[in-house]
């Protein structure tokens, strides 16, 4: 394990973050159908595909980066999912919520992108 965050690895981490956000959006869309029908909803199927794809990509990332570097980068998914919830589902982001997301983003920048 080299432990160096280069361009291709950063791109793969970004892909994992976006795949995680897409998975959550798909599961939220499928959950609106209610009952057992949500498990056969096309959005649920797409969510499972995103989940599997992210699993493969994330496992590869973990073979190349220390967990202490990779996982804080993955925390940026909180920001992406909060924004997706606001844009797609019209969820309200209160001031406290926005401050929390900003603090998580600052932590990602401090730990993940600036190194150990």
Secondary structure in CASP SS format (residue, H / E / C, confidence):
PFRMAT SS
TARGET T0000
AUTHOR 0000-0000-0000
METHOD secondary structure of the structure
MODEL  1
X C 1.00
X C 1.00
X C 1.00
X C 1.00
X C 1.00
X C 1.00
X H 1.00
X H 1.00
X H 1.00
X H 1.00
X H 1.00
X H 1.00
X H 1.00
X H 1.00
X H 1.00
X H 1.00
X H 1.00
X H 1.00
X H 1.00
X H 1.00
X H 1.00
X H 1.00
X H 1.00
X H 1.00
X H 1.00
X H 1.00
X H 1.00
X H 1.00
X H 1.00
X H 1.00
X H 1.00
X C 1.00
X C 1.00
X C 1.00
X H 1.00
X H 1.00
X H 1.00
X H 1.00
X H 1.00
X H 1.00
X C 1.00
X H 1.00
X H 1.00
X H 1.00
X H 1.00
X H 1.00
X H 1.00
X H 1.00
X H 1.00
X H 1.00
X H 1.00
X H 1.00
X H 1.00
X H 1.00
X H 1.00
X H 1.00
X H 1.00
X H 1.00
X H 1.00
X H 1.00
X H 1.00
X H 1.00
X H 1.00
X H 1.00
X C 1.00
X C 1.00
X H 1.00
X H 1.00
X H 1.00
X H 1.00
X H 1.00
X H 1.00
X H 1.00
X H 1.00
X C 1.00
X C 1.00
X H 1.00
X H 1.00
X H 1.00
X H 1.00
X H 1.00
X H 1.00
X H 1.00
X H 1.00
X H 1.00
X H 1.00
X H 1.00
X H 1.00
X H 1.00
X C 1.00
X C 1.00
X C 1.00
X C 1.00
X C 1.00
X H 1.00
X H 1.00
X H 1.00
X H 1.00
X H 1.00
X H 1.00
X H 1.00
X H 1.00
X H 1.00
X H 1.00
X H 1.00
X H 1.00
X H 1.00
X H 1.00
X H 1.00
X H 1.00
X H 1.00
X H 1.00
X H 1.00
X C 1.00
X C 1.00
X C 1.00
END
